[in-house]
Amino acid sequence: MAENDIIARLGRLDSCALSDAMDKLGLPPALSFMPPRTVRGRIAGRVMTVRLAEGPPPPGTTPRHLCSAAIEAAGPGDILLIQHIPGLDAGGWGGILSRAARARGLAGIITDGAARDIDEATEIGFPVFAAATTARTARGRLHEAETGGPITLGGVAARPGDYALADGSGVVLVAAADIDRVLEAAEMIAAREAAMARDVEAGKPVSQVMGADYEHMLHR
C-alpha cells in the first residue's frame, strides 16, 4: 500500500478505534498519559525517534541541541517520538524546536516526559503531546543519547518508519509490520460504531444498541 494511502487512512480514525483494534489483535493498546498540551486535534503519521538520557553529555561529545538532528532527519508529515526520563523536571522539547519542526512540516511531537515553551507552541499552532510541562531547561539535566534508533514510550517499542496517532483521548503506536491489519480492524470497528451512533440518534434504546454484539466485538 502506498505511504500516502496508509497515512490518509490512519488520519481518518481516532485513538479509540485504533486502540480497540490493537486490543482485538493482541497488540499494545493506547497510551493514556501524554495529552495534547498546545492545540486540539489529531495527528497521524510516520515516526522519527529520539532517545534522551539524564545528565550532561559525556566528555568529548560534540555539543548538539536536543532533537535538532531528528527534526532535520524527519520528513514533512512525520511525528517526532521522544523517549524522555519520566518524572525528570526538565524540558526535552522547547519553543525554537517547535518553530523548526513546524517549518520542516512535521505533524507534531509526542514525548513521555516534559516539554516547555507551551504558550509559544500554542501561538504558532504546533501540536505537542507530552506527559508533563515545565519551565526548566534541559541544560545540565538531559542529553541526547541517540537519534533514529529504537525507543520505548510507556513500555511500547517504536522505531523510525513505524506509525503513530494521537488525539485528545490517547496515543497509539503501530509497528510498520502491523499497520495493514491494524487499519483493517480499526476501520471495521469505526464503521460499526458509526452505525451504532446513527441508531442511538434515531431513537433506538442504547441498551439494545450496546448489547452483546458490542461487548463481544473485540474477541479475537
Z-matrix of the N, CA and C atoms (Angstrom, degrees):
N
C 1 1.458
C 2 1.528 1 109.19
N 3 1.317 2 117.93 1 139.42
C 4 1.457 3 121.89 2 -179.66
C 5 1.528 4 110.36 3 -64.47
N 6 1.337 5 115.07 4 145.67
C 7 1.465 6 120.62 5 -177.89
C 8 1.527 7 111.63 6 -57.59
N 9 1.315 8 117.49 7 -43.55
C 10 1.463 9 120.26 8 -179.58
C 11 1.521 10 111.84 9 -62.63
N 12 1.326 11 116.93 10 -35.03
C 13 1.462 12 120.66 11 178.64
C 14 1.527 13 110.78 12 -67.47
N 15 1.330 14 115.82 13 -41.22
C 16 1.466 15 120.03 14 178.78
C 17 1.522 16 110.18 15 -59.95
N 18 1.321 17 116.81 16 -49.11
C 19 1.463 18 120.85 17 -176.26
C 20 1.527 19 110.74 18 -67.57
N 21 1.329 20 117.33 19 -37.01
C 22 1.468 21 119.92 20 177.05
C 23 1.523 22 110.93 21 -62.90
N 24 1.325 23 117.11 22 -45.04
C 25 1.462 24 120.44 23 178.51
C 26 1.527 25 111.10 24 -63.95
N 27 1.326 26 116.19 25 -42.15
C 28 1.459 27 120.53 26 179.04
C 29 1.517 28 110.51 27 -60.96
N 30 1.319 29 117.15 28 -43.29
C 31 1.454 30 121.37 29 -176.89
C 32 1.517 31 114.15 30 -68.34
N 33 1.327 32 117.96 31 -17.29
C 34 1.472 33 120.77 32 177.12
C 35 1.525 34 112.38 33 -83.53
N 36 1.311 35 117.04 34 -9.19
C 37 1.466 36 122.04 35 179.76
C 38 1.523 37 110.01 36 -96.91
N 39 1.340 38 116.26 37 168.45
C 40 1.456 39 119.81 38 170.64
C 41 1.522 40 109.17 39 -116.62
N 42 1.329 41 115.99 40 171.51
C 43 1.465 42 119.66 41 -174.86
C 44 1.522 43 111.95 42 -65.13
N 45 1.334 44 117.68 43 -27.57
C 46 1.462 45 119.84 44 -178.19
C 47 1.523 46 111.17 45 -69.61
N 48 1.341 47 117.08 46 -47.90
C 49 1.465 48 120.30 47 177.94
C 50 1.514 49 110.71 48 -63.11
N 51 1.328 50 115.98 49 -39.58
C 52 1.464 51 119.93 50 -179.45
C 53 1.531 52 110.69 51 -67.78
N 54 1.327 53 116.97 52 -42.15
C 55 1.459 54 120.74 53 178.33
C 56 1.532 55 110.97 54 -63.61
N 57 1.344 56 116.28 55 -40.79
C 58 1.466 57 119.79 56 177.29
C 59 1.526 58 110.93 57 -61.76
N 60 1.336 59 116.28 58 -39.68
C 61 1.459 60 119.83 59 178.02
C 62 1.524 61 111.02 60 -64.33
N 63 1.318 62 116.20 61 -40.20
C 64 1.470 63 119.84 62 178.06
C 65 1.530 64 110.49 63 -63.22
N 66 1.336 65 116.51 64 -41.64
C 67 1.472 66 120.53 65 175.69
C 68 1.532 67 110.24 66 -59.60
N 69 1.303 68 116.21 67 -46.39
C 70 1.467 69 121.60 68 -177.25
C 71 1.527 70 111.00 69 -59.40
N 72 1.340 71 115.80 70 -35.35
C 73 1.461 72 121.10 71 -176.99
C 74 1.525 73 113.57 72 -93.70
N 75 1.322 74 117.26 73 1.44
C 76 1.457 75 120.59 74 179.42
C 77 1.510 76 113.71 75 75.60
N 78 1.351 77 117.01 76 27.53
C 79 1.460 78 122.76 77 179.80
C 80 1.529 79 109.68 78 -107.96
N 81 1.340 80 118.51 79 164.65
C 82 1.473 81 119.87 80 -177.74
C 83 1.527 82 111.63 81 -61.86
N 84 1.321 83 118.30 82 126.67
C 85 1.469 84 121.07 83 -179.04
C 86 1.527 85 111.30 84 -78.83
N 87 1.329 86 116.28 85 -166.98
C 88 1.459 87 121.48 86 -174.92
C 89 1.527 88 111.90 87 -63.55
N 90 1.329 89 114.36 88 148.91
C 91 1.457 90 123.06 89 170.07
C 92 1.522 91 107.41 90 -94.33
N 93 1.330 92 116.23 91 135.40
C 94 1.465 93 119.68 92 -167.51
C 95 1.524 94 114.60 93 -112.01
N 96 1.329 95 118.77 94 10.57
C 97 1.462 96 119.62 95 -170.59
C 98 1.522 97 113.32 96 -117.44
N 99 1.338 98 117.97 97 17.20
C 100 1.462 99 120.62 98 -179.97
C 101 1.522 100 109.04 99 -127.45
N 102 1.334 101 117.67 100 74.44
C 103 1.469 102 120.57 101 -175.02
C 104 1.530 103 112.04 102 -74.97
N 105 1.326 104 116.77 103 164.79
C 106 1.470 105 119.67 104 174.45
C 107 1.521 106 109.92 105 -67.24
N 108 1.332 107 116.33 106 130.84
C 109 1.460 108 121.15 107 -177.91
C 110 1.526 109 112.88 108 -106.84
N 111 1.320 110 116.74 109 -11.08
C 112 1.464 111 119.35 110 -175.75
C 113 1.522 112 109.40 111 -121.20
N 114 1.323 113 117.87 112 -87.66
C 115 1.460 114 120.80 113 -177.71
C 116 1.521 115 110.38 114 -100.51
N 117 1.333 116 116.09 115 151.22
C 118 1.454 117 121.35 116 174.54
C 119 1.518 118 109.51 117 -83.76
N 120 1.300 119 115.92 118 148.17
C 121 1.451 120 119.91 119 179.21
C 122 1.512 121 110.73 120 138.99
N 123 1.306 122 114.71 121 177.56
C 124 1.458 123 122.16 122 -174.67
C 125 1.519 124 110.15 123 -107.36
N 126 1.329 125 116.72 124 139.89
C 127 1.457 126 120.83 125 170.01
C 128 1.526 127 107.93 126 -121.83
N 129 1.317 128 116.07 127 144.09
C 130 1.459 129 121.25 128 179.80
C 131 1.510 130 108.11 129 -150.77
N 132 1.335 131 116.58 130 136.17
C 133 1.452 132 119.12 131 179.18
C 134 1.508 133 112.80 132 172.54
N 135 1.331 134 114.78 133 -176.14
C 136 1.462 135 121.48 134 173.43
C 137 1.520 136 108.98 135 -73.72
N 138 1.324 137 115.89 136 160.58
C 139 1.460 138 118.55 137 -177.12
C 140 1.521 139 112.21 138 -115.55
N 141 1.340 140 113.75 139 149.01
C 142 1.457 141 124.06 140 163.47
C 143 1.520 142 105.92 141 -116.59
N 144 1.329 143 117.76 142 147.46
C 145 1.456 144 121.05 143 -170.46
C 146 1.527 145 113.03 144 -118.83
N 147 1.336 146 114.04 145 150.60
C 148 1.463 147 122.79 146 173.20
C 149 1.526 148 107.72 147 -139.57
N 150 1.318 149 116.01 148 136.47
C 151 1.476 150 120.61 149 174.79
C 152 1.522 151 108.80 150 -116.91
N 153 1.336 152 115.78 151 121.49
C 154 1.451 153 121.80 152 178.09
C 155 1.525 154 110.56 153 -97.54
N 156 1.320 155 115.91 154 156.06
C 157 1.462 156 121.76 155 177.95
C 158 1.526 157 108.62 156 -133.86
N 159 1.324 158 115.26 157 157.18
C 160 1.462 159 120.36 158 -175.53
C 161 1.519 160 111.26 159 -78.38
N 162 1.337 161 115.23 160 146.16
C 163 1.449 162 121.62 161 175.27
C 164 1.513 163 113.28 162 93.40
N 165 1.350 164 116.25 163 177.42
C 166 1.462 165 120.20 164 178.46
C 167 1.524 166 110.95 165 -72.43
N 168 1.342 167 118.21 166 164.93
C 169 1.462 168 120.46 167 178.52
C 170 1.526 169 110.98 168 -61.64
N 171 1.326 170 117.61 169 150.38
C 172 1.469 171 120.24 170 177.18
C 173 1.527 172 111.00 171 -59.55
N 174 1.331 173 118.19 172 150.85
C 175 1.467 174 120.94 173 177.91
C 176 1.525 175 111.20 174 -56.15
N 177 1.319 176 115.48 175 139.50
C 178 1.456 177 120.45 176 178.91
C 179 1.513 178 114.60 177 87.43
N 180 1.314 179 116.65 178 -4.92
C 181 1.469 180 120.39 179 179.49
C 182 1.524 181 110.27 180 -76.45
N 183 1.314 182 116.47 181 136.14
C 184 1.465 183 120.41 182 175.89
C 185 1.524 184 109.26 183 -69.29
N 186 1.337 185 118.37 184 124.64
C 187 1.467 186 120.39 185 -178.23
C 188 1.535 187 111.51 186 -59.59
N 189 1.334 188 115.27 187 134.38
C 190 1.458 189 121.55 188 177.29
C 191 1.514 190 107.68 189 -153.11
N 192 1.307 191 116.10 190 133.88
C 193 1.464 192 118.33 191 -177.74
C 194 1.521 193 110.05 192 -69.90
N 195 1.324 194 114.68 193 142.17
C 196 1.461 195 120.99 194 178.63
C 197 1.523 196 111.08 195 -49.49
N 198 1.319 197 115.97 196 133.74
C 199 1.476 198 124.21 197 169.51
C 200 1.524 199 114.68 198 72.19
N 201 1.328 200 119.16 199 -3.85
C 202 1.464 201 119.52 200 -177.73
C 203 1.524 202 111.35 201 -67.05
N 204 1.334 203 117.73 202 -40.52
C 205 1.464 204 120.27 203 179.15
C 206 1.529 205 110.98 204 -65.70
N 207 1.328 206 116.72 205 -36.71
C 208 1.460 207 120.48 206 -179.29
C 209 1.525 208 111.13 207 -67.02
N 210 1.333 209 117.38 208 -38.41
C 211 1.469 210 120.29 209 177.25
C 212 1.519 211 109.66 210 -60.18
N 213 1.336 212 116.07 211 -43.66
C 214 1.460 213 119.70 212 -177.76
C 215 1.525 214 112.45 213 -73.36
N 216 1.332 215 117.24 214 -23.88
C 217 1.468 216 120.79 215 177.89
C 218 1.520 217 112.57 216 -83.86
N 219 1.340 218 116.79 217 -21.71
C 220 1.460 219 121.04 218 -177.35
C 221 1.524 220 110.09 219 -79.63
N 222 1.324 221 114.77 220 158.65
C 223 1.455 222 120.89 221 177.59
C 224 1.509 223 111.95 222 -107.71
N 225 1.318 224 117.59 223 167.93
C 226 1.469 225 120.89 224 177.00
C 227 1.529 226 111.25 225 -54.96
N 228 1.324 227 115.36 226 134.43
C 229 1.459 228 120.81 227 -179.75
C 230 1.509 229 114.62 228 87.42
N 231 1.338 230 117.95 229 -8.61
C 232 1.465 231 120.27 230 179.84
C 233 1.526 232 110.82 231 -75.20
N 234 1.326 233 115.36 232 159.50
C 235 1.459 234 123.41 233 176.13
C 236 1.522 235 108.12 234 -114.46
N 237 1.314 236 116.32 235 132.61
C 238 1.464 237 121.05 236 177.75
C 239 1.522 238 109.35 237 -90.78
N 240 1.342 239 116.52 238 122.08
C 241 1.467 240 122.55 239 174.75
C 242 1.518 241 108.09 240 -101.33
N 243 1.328 242 116.89 241 127.35
C 244 1.459 243 121.74 242 -176.21
C 245 1.521 244 109.63 243 -120.64
N 246 1.331 245 115.70 244 114.38
C 247 1.467 246 120.78 245 172.95
C 248 1.522 247 108.12 246 -83.91
N 249 1.308 248 115.36 247 109.69
C 250 1.466 249 124.44 248 -176.78
C 251 1.527 250 108.12 249 -97.03
N 252 1.298 251 116.86 250 -164.09
C 253 1.469 252 123.59 251 170.30
C 254 1.520 253 105.98 252 -111.04
N 255 1.335 254 118.73 253 97.44
C 256 1.467 255 120.05 254 -176.66
C 257 1.526 256 111.78 255 -53.44
N 258 1.312 257 115.50 256 132.20
C 259 1.450 258 121.34 257 179.76
C 260 1.518 259 114.24 258 92.23
N 261 1.336 260 118.24 259 -14.69
C 262 1.457 261 120.91 260 178.55
C 263 1.528 262 109.06 261 -81.00
N 264 1.331 263 116.50 262 122.21
C 265 1.459 264 121.53 263 -175.61
C 266 1.523 265 109.95 264 -84.83
N 267 1.330 266 115.23 265 80.00
C 268 1.458 267 122.18 266 177.91
C 269 1.519 268 107.68 267 -156.82
N 270 1.315 269 116.33 268 138.05
C 271 1.456 270 120.54 269 -174.53
C 272 1.520 271 112.96 270 -78.69
N 273 1.313 272 116.70 271 112.55
C 274 1.453 273 121.39 272 175.54
C 275 1.518 274 112.71 273 -85.50
N 276 1.317 275 116.23 274 2.96
C 277 1.461 276 122.13 275 179.10
C 278 1.516 277 107.41 276 -152.99
N 279 1.353 278 116.81 277 143.79
C 280 1.454 279 119.75 278 -177.16
C 281 1.508 280 113.28 279 -146.63
N 282 1.329 281 115.30 280 -172.22
C 283 1.444 282 122.11 281 -169.79
C 284 1.520 283 115.33 282 -67.26
N 285 1.329 284 118.26 283 -44.31
C 286 1.460 285 120.41 284 179.57
C 287 1.529 286 109.61 285 -64.49
N 288 1.331 287 116.62 286 -37.73
C 289 1.465 288 120.01 287 176.15
C 290 1.527 289 110.82 288 -63.27
N 291 1.328 290 117.35 289 -40.75
C 292 1.465 291 119.73 290 177.56
C 293 1.527 292 110.64 291 -61.09
N 294 1.317 293 116.90 292 -40.94
C 295 1.466 294 120.12 293 178.93
C 296 1.528 295 111.11 294 -65.44
N 297 1.331 296 116.05 295 -41.90
C 298 1.462 297 119.79 296 179.76
C 299 1.522 298 111.17 297 -66.25
N 300 1.334 299 116.74 298 -41.68
C 301 1.467 300 120.75 299 179.75
C 302 1.522 301 110.74 300 -66.05
N 303 1.319 302 116.89 301 -39.66
C 304 1.468 303 120.60 302 177.73
C 305 1.526 304 110.72 303 -63.94
N 306 1.323 305 116.23 304 -42.73
C 307 1.462 306 120.22 305 178.70
C 308 1.525 307 111.74 306 -63.89
N 309 1.316 308 115.74 307 -32.43
C 310 1.464 309 121.36 308 179.42
C 311 1.534 310 111.54 309 -77.10
N 312 1.322 311 116.94 310 -16.06
C 313 1.458 312 121.04 311 179.63
C 314 1.511 313 114.74 312 92.39
N 315 1.341 314 117.88 313 15.20
C 316 1.460 315 119.88 314 178.07
C 317 1.523 316 110.05 315 -65.32
N 318 1.345 317 115.48 316 149.91
C 319 1.464 318 120.57 317 -178.88
C 320 1.517 319 112.10 318 -77.50
N 321 1.349 320 117.84 319 -27.10
C 322 1.455 321 121.91 320 -178.76
C 323 1.511 322 110.34 321 159.32
N 324 1.334 323 115.62 322 -176.61
C 325 1.471 324 120.71 323 177.36
C 326 1.519 325 109.50 324 -130.84
N 327 1.329 326 114.36 325 153.23
C 328 1.459 327 123.01 326 176.64
C 329 1.516 328 107.10 327 -132.15
N 330 1.329 329 117.82 328 127.28
C 331 1.458 330 121.27 329 178.63
C 332 1.524 331 110.97 330 -137.48
N 333 1.327 332 115.40 331 143.99
C 334 1.467 333 120.09 332 177.41
C 335 1.524 334 111.82 333 -88.65
N 336 1.332 335 117.20 334 11.38
C 337 1.460 336 122.38 335 177.32
C 338 1.513 337 111.04 336 -124.85
N 339 1.332 338 114.99 337 -151.99
C 340 1.459 339 121.07 338 -175.52
C 341 1.522 340 111.96 339 -95.66
N 342 1.327 341 115.32 340 145.94
C 343 1.459 342 122.94 341 172.32
C 344 1.521 343 108.28 342 -123.53
N 345 1.334 344 115.87 343 155.19
C 346 1.462 345 118.87 344 178.58
C 347 1.532 346 110.81 345 -127.80
N 348 1.333 347 116.15 346 -177.27
C 349 1.465 348 122.21 347 -174.85
C 350 1.528 349 110.82 348 55.18
N 351 1.307 350 114.97 349 42.48
C 352 1.465 351 120.61 350 -176.81
C 353 1.527 352 111.33 351 -65.43
N 354 1.329 353 117.52 352 -38.99
C 355 1.463 354 120.00 353 178.88
C 356 1.523 355 110.81 354 -62.47
N 357 1.330 356 116.35 355 -39.67
C 358 1.465 357 120.20 356 179.82
C 359 1.526 358 110.96 357 -64.47
N 360 1.329 359 116.90 358 -45.31
C 361 1.464 360 120.12 359 178.49
C 362 1.524 361 111.44 360 -63.53
N 363 1.334 362 116.03 361 -35.87
C 364 1.463 363 120.07 362 177.02
C 365 1.528 364 110.84 363 -64.42
N 366 1.320 365 116.32 364 -42.98
C 367 1.468 366 121.20 365 -178.39
C 368 1.529 367 111.86 366 -61.26
N 369 1.331 368 117.00 367 -35.74
C 370 1.472 369 119.02 368 -178.77
C 371 1.526 370 112.00 369 -94.06
N 372 1.343 371 116.63 370 -0.39
C 373 1.461 372 120.68 371 175.63
C 374 1.508 373 114.56 372 74.37
N 375 1.346 374 117.12 373 31.53
C 376 1.467 375 119.08 374 -179.42
C 377 1.525 376 109.76 375 -98.49
N 378 1.348 377 118.60 376 125.76
C 379 1.468 378 121.65 377 -177.12
C 380 1.536 379 113.43 378 -72.26
N 381 1.316 380 115.73 379 123.61
C 382 1.461 381 122.91 380 175.01
C 383 1.522 382 108.17 381 -124.58
N 384 1.325 383 116.68 382 118.53
C 385 1.462 384 123.40 383 173.76
C 386 1.520 385 106.72 384 -107.66
N 387 1.321 386 117.31 385 119.22
C 388 1.465 387 120.14 386 -173.20
C 389 1.519 388 110.86 387 -145.94
N 390 1.329 389 114.81 388 150.53
C 391 1.465 390 120.08 389 179.22
C 392 1.514 391 112.32 390 -70.38
N 393 1.348 392 117.09 391 -25.30
C 394 1.463 393 120.78 392 -177.73
C 395 1.520 394 109.12 393 -155.93
N 396 1.324 395 115.07 394 167.84
C 397 1.458 396 121.43 395 172.91
C 398 1.521 397 108.48 396 -123.97
N 399 1.312 398 115.57 397 156.84
C 400 1.462 399 120.74 398 -178.04
C 401 1.516 400 109.18 399 -159.52
N 402 1.327 401 116.27 400 162.44
C 403 1.461 402 121.36 401 169.70
C 404 1.525 403 110.83 402 -104.00
N 405 1.326 404 117.57 403 -4.06
C 406 1.468 405 121.22 404 -173.92
C 407 1.526 406 112.16 405 -78.84
N 408 1.319 407 115.21 406 136.59
C 409 1.446 408 121.80 407 178.34
C 410 1.528 409 111.89 408 -70.18
N 411 1.331 410 114.80 409 157.35
C 412 1.465 411 120.65 410 173.59
C 413 1.515 412 111.86 411 -83.76
N 414 1.333 413 118.23 412 -13.33
C 415 1.460 414 121.34 413 -175.65
C 416 1.523 415 110.82 414 -57.78
N 417 1.322 416 116.15 415 122.55
C 418 1.453 417 121.56 416 -178.86
C 419 1.514 418 114.44 417 79.85
N 420 1.328 419 117.22 418 -7.73
C 421 1.456 420 121.08 419 -177.31
C 422 1.528 421 112.97 420 -112.36
N 423 1.338 422 116.17 421 -28.41
C 424 1.463 423 121.47 422 -177.60
C 425 1.523 424 109.58 423 -140.17
N 426 1.319 425 115.79 424 151.68
C 427 1.457 426 120.54 425 168.01
C 428 1.522 427 108.83 426 -141.24
N 429 1.306 428 115.38 427 161.60
C 430 1.458 429 120.80 428 -179.58
C 431 1.516 430 109.11 429 -85.18
N 432 1.327 431 116.07 430 117.92
C 433 1.464 432 120.72 431 -178.90
C 434 1.520 433 111.97 432 -86.20
N 435 1.342 434 117.27 433 -35.45
C 436 1.461 435 120.26 434 -177.30
C 437 1.517 436 110.26 435 -163.03
N 438 1.324 437 115.51 436 143.59
C 439 1.462 438 122.79 437 171.94
C 440 1.515 439 108.61 438 -118.38
N 441 1.328 440 116.39 439 135.27
C 442 1.454 441 120.59 440 175.86
C 443 1.508 442 115.49 441 77.71
N 444 1.322 443 117.00 442 21.51
C 445 1.460 444 120.85 443 177.85
C 446 1.519 445 111.27 444 -114.36
N 447 1.335 446 117.24 445 -176.40
C 448 1.461 447 120.32 446 177.64
C 449 1.523 448 111.36 447 -69.98
N 450 1.323 449 116.47 448 142.20
C 451 1.459 450 122.14 449 177.21
C 452 1.521 451 108.62 450 -137.30
N 453 1.325 452 115.88 451 172.79
C 454 1.462 453 121.48 452 170.72
C 455 1.525 454 108.90 453 -133.93
N 456 1.317 455 116.15 454 137.18
C 457 1.461 456 122.78 455 172.34
C 458 1.517 457 107.01 456 -121.49
N 459 1.321 458 116.70 457 118.05
C 460 1.455 459 119.85 458 -179.59
C 461 1.511 460 113.04 459 58.09
N 462 1.326 461 116.77 460 32.00
C 463 1.454 462 121.23 461 179.82
C 464 1.509 463 114.57 462 83.76
N 465 1.335 464 118.20 463 -0.80
C 466 1.461 465 121.91 464 179.23
C 467 1.523 466 109.16 465 -100.35
N 468 1.324 467 116.27 466 127.83
C 469 1.459 468 121.28 467 -176.75
C 470 1.523 469 110.89 468 -79.83
N 471 1.333 470 115.75 469 148.54
C 472 1.460 471 121.37 470 176.02
C 473 1.520 472 108.93 471 -149.14
N 474 1.321 473 114.62 472 150.44
C 475 1.464 474 122.98 473 176.46
C 476 1.521 475 109.05 474 -134.91
N 477 1.331 476 117.32 475 158.66
C 478 1.463 477 118.58 476 174.08
C 479 1.529 478 110.56 477 -55.75
N 480 1.332 479 115.78 478 138.46
C 481 1.457 480 120.23 479 -177.83
C 482 1.510 481 113.71 480 94.31
N 483 1.335 482 117.96 481 -12.69
C 484 1.458 483 120.68 482 170.17
C 485 1.531 484 108.67 483 -72.67
N 486 1.320 485 116.41 484 -175.67
C 487 1.463 486 120.86 485 -175.73
C 488 1.526 487 110.57 486 -126.38
N 489 1.339 488 114.83 487 152.25
C 490 1.463 489 120.82 488 176.57
C 491 1.519 490 109.52 489 -140.28
N 492 1.320 491 114.30 490 148.89
C 493 1.465 492 122.01 491 170.68
C 494 1.515 493 107.14 492 -135.47
N 495 1.337 494 116.27 493 135.56
C 496 1.460 495 120.78 494 178.21
C 497 1.519 496 109.39 495 -138.03
N 498 1.329 497 115.75 496 139.98
C 499 1.460 498 121.48 497 174.08
C 500 1.516 499 108.52 498 -149.99
N 501 1.325 500 116.73 499 -164.50
C 502 1.453 501 119.56 500 -175.73
C 503 1.510 502 115.34 501 -67.05
N 504 1.333 503 117.83 502 -15.28
C 505 1.464 504 120.84 503 -178.96
C 506 1.525 505 113.54 504 -95.83
N 507 1.328 506 118.23 505 -28.79
C 508 1.450 507 118.86 506 -177.33
C 509 1.517 508 112.84 507 172.50
N 510 1.324 509 113.71 508 -176.57
C 511 1.467 510 123.52 509 -179.53
C 512 1.519 511 108.14 510 -122.94
N 513 1.328 512 117.18 511 131.38
C 514 1.461 513 121.45 512 177.42
C 515 1.525 514 108.88 513 -122.31
N 516 1.326 515 115.79 514 129.62
C 517 1.461 516 122.75 515 176.53
C 518 1.524 517 108.41 516 -108.25
N 519 1.327 518 116.97 517 130.44
C 520 1.462 519 122.03 518 -177.76
C 521 1.522 520 109.19 519 -126.45
N 522 1.325 521 116.83 520 123.47
C 523 1.462 522 121.12 521 177.16
C 524 1.525 523 109.48 522 -64.18
N 525 1.314 524 115.95 523 144.72
C 526 1.464 525 120.31 524 -179.58
C 527 1.525 526 111.51 525 -56.23
N 528 1.339 527 117.16 526 -35.76
C 529 1.461 528 120.86 527 -178.67
C 530 1.523 529 112.91 528 -67.31
N 531 1.349 530 116.95 529 -20.13
C 532 1.462 531 120.90 530 -176.43
C 533 1.519 532 113.64 531 -103.75
N 534 1.323 533 118.71 532 -4.67
C 535 1.462 534 120.34 533 -166.90
C 536 1.528 535 113.06 534 -61.59
N 537 1.323 536 119.03 535 -39.44
C 538 1.464 537 120.18 536 -176.87
C 539 1.522 538 111.56 537 -62.36
N 540 1.342 539 117.06 538 -48.80
C 541 1.464 540 119.16 539 -177.16
C 542 1.523 541 111.84 540 -72.73
N 543 1.333 542 117.06 541 -29.98
C 544 1.467 543 119.34 542 177.01
C 545 1.522 544 110.09 543 -68.12
N 546 1.330 545 117.50 544 -44.42
C 547 1.464 546 120.13 545 178.57
C 548 1.528 547 111.23 546 -61.02
N 549 1.317 548 116.73 547 -43.47
C 550 1.468 549 120.27 548 -179.92
C 551 1.523 550 110.95 549 -60.24
N 552 1.335 551 116.73 550 -46.51
C 553 1.464 552 120.43 551 -179.65
C 554 1.523 553 111.20 552 -66.81
N 555 1.331 554 117.46 553 -41.75
C 556 1.465 555 120.96 554 -178.05
C 557 1.525 556 111.44 555 -66.80
N 558 1.329 557 116.96 556 -38.56
C 559 1.462 558 119.81 557 178.31
C 560 1.521 559 111.63 558 -65.65
N 561 1.328 560 117.05 559 -36.78
C 562 1.460 561 120.54 560 176.09
C 563 1.531 562 110.36 561 -64.00
N 564 1.320 563 116.79 562 -44.42
C 565 1.460 564 120.90 563 -179.99
C 566 1.527 565 110.69 564 -64.64
N 567 1.323 566 116.82 565 -44.24
C 568 1.464 567 120.60 566 -179.58
C 569 1.527 568 111.14 567 -62.76
N 570 1.328 569 117.11 568 -39.52
C 571 1.468 570 120.22 569 179.23
C 572 1.524 571 110.85 570 -65.14
N 573 1.322 572 117.20 571 -41.76
C 574 1.456 573 120.29 572 179.62
C 575 1.525 574 111.17 573 -65.60
N 576 1.324 575 116.41 574 -40.39
C 577 1.458 576 119.20 575 -179.47
C 578 1.524 577 111.35 576 -70.98
N 579 1.329 578 117.48 577 -31.95
C 580 1.462 579 119.84 578 175.38
C 581 1.533 580 110.58 579 -64.79
N 582 1.319 581 116.47 580 -39.77
C 583 1.466 582 120.35 581 177.28
C 584 1.526 583 110.70 582 -65.68
N 585 1.329 584 116.71 583 -39.32
C 586 1.458 585 120.52 584 177.46
C 587 1.525 586 111.19 585 -63.43
N 588 1.332 587 116.57 586 -40.47
C 589 1.460 588 120.32 587 179.26
C 590 1.528 589 110.54 588 -62.59
N 591 1.328 590 116.01 589 -40.17
C 592 1.472 591 119.19 590 178.05
C 593 1.527 592 110.91 591 -64.11
N 594 1.335 593 116.56 592 -39.32
C 595 1.466 594 119.95 593 179.00
C 596 1.523 595 111.27 594 -63.41
N 597 1.321 596 117.03 595 -43.70
C 598 1.469 597 120.59 596 179.68
C 599 1.520 598 110.25 597 -63.20
N 600 1.329 599 116.48 598 -43.65
C 601 1.459 600 119.84 599 -178.88
C 602 1.531 601 111.71 600 -68.25
N 603 1.326 602 116.29 601 -23.80
C 604 1.460 603 120.36 602 177.24
C 605 1.522 604 112.59 603 -83.02
N 606 1.339 605 117.10 604 -3.61
C 607 1.454 606 120.59 605 175.59
C 608 1.515 607 115.62 606 104.76
N 609 1.328 608 119.11 607 3.13
C 610 1.459 609 120.32 608 178.88
C 611 1.526 610 109.50 609 -70.70
N 612 1.330 611 119.07 610 136.90
C 613 1.470 612 121.25 611 -178.60
C 614 1.531 613 111.44 612 -57.61
N 615 1.326 614 115.52 613 133.53
C 616 1.463 615 119.71 614 -176.62
C 617 1.522 616 111.41 615 -63.86
N 618 1.343 617 117.39 616 -27.79
C 619 1.470 618 119.88 617 178.44
C 620 1.523 619 111.41 618 -64.79
N 621 1.318 620 116.69 619 -28.81
C 622 1.463 621 120.13 620 175.93
C 623 1.525 622 111.15 621 -81.84
N 624 1.324 623 115.88 622 -40.56
C 625 1.472 624 119.97 623 -178.95
C 626 1.528 625 110.24 624 -63.35
N 627 1.335 626 116.20 625 -44.16
C 628 1.466 627 120.94 626 -177.58
C 629 1.520 628 109.63 627 -102.57
N 630 1.317 629 115.86 628 56.83
C 631 1.452 630 122.01 629 -179.16
C 632 1.511 631 112.42 630 -93.64
N 633 1.327 632 115.17 631 -150.12
C 634 1.466 633 120.99 632 -173.94
C 635 1.520 634 112.19 633 -62.64
N 636 1.329 635 117.10 634 -36.49
C 637 1.469 636 119.27 635 -179.72
C 638 1.511 637 111.04 636 -59.52
N 639 1.355 638 115.93 637 -41.62
C 640 1.458 639 120.22 638 -179.80
C 641 1.531 640 110.63 639 -66.00
N 642 1.327 641 115.99 640 -44.36
C 643 1.465 642 119.67 641 -177.21
C 644 1.529 643 111.78 642 -63.75
N 645 1.323 644 117.94 643 -28.26
C 646 1.454 645 121.41 644 -177.93
C 647 1.526 646 113.35 645 -98.52
N 648 1.325 647 116.07 646 6.81
C 649 1.459 648 119.75 647 -173.07
C 650 1.525 649 113.07 648 -63.02
N 651 1.326 650 118.19 649 -28.69
C 652 1.464 651 120.72 650 -176.95
C 653 1.501 652 113.94 651 -96.61
N 654 1.321 653 117.92 652 5.30
C 655 1.467 654 119.48 653 176.96
C 656 1.505 655 109.46 654 -62.61
N 657 1.319 656 115.19 655 137.44
C 658 1.472 657 120.27 656 -177.62
C 659 1.499 658 111.04 657 -80.69
